[in-house]
Amino acid sequence: MLNANMESNVKEAAAAGHDLSVLFEPGRIGGLVLKNRIVKSPQSTALANMDGTVTQRTVNHYKRLAEGGIGLVMTEYT
């Protein structure tokens, strides 16, 4: 299941004649099998506490990404 923004981007690319179906095929990195080839790179979200510990906002952020259909989510460090 993709989030609405990802689904919109895929439809737009398909309308432009781009075949993105390979993104939704399982992928592999070494022994790690991914449900698809969509990867979210790390970025600074500034959601952690000042001492770098995780907050509920951080957990919620990554939970939403995982639920949105991304095959691999790389987390940040703060």
Secondary structure, DSSP 8 states (H G I E B T S, - for coil): ---HHHHHHHHHHHHTT---GGGGS-EEETTEEESSS-EE-------S-TTS---HHHHHHHHHHHHTT-SEE-----
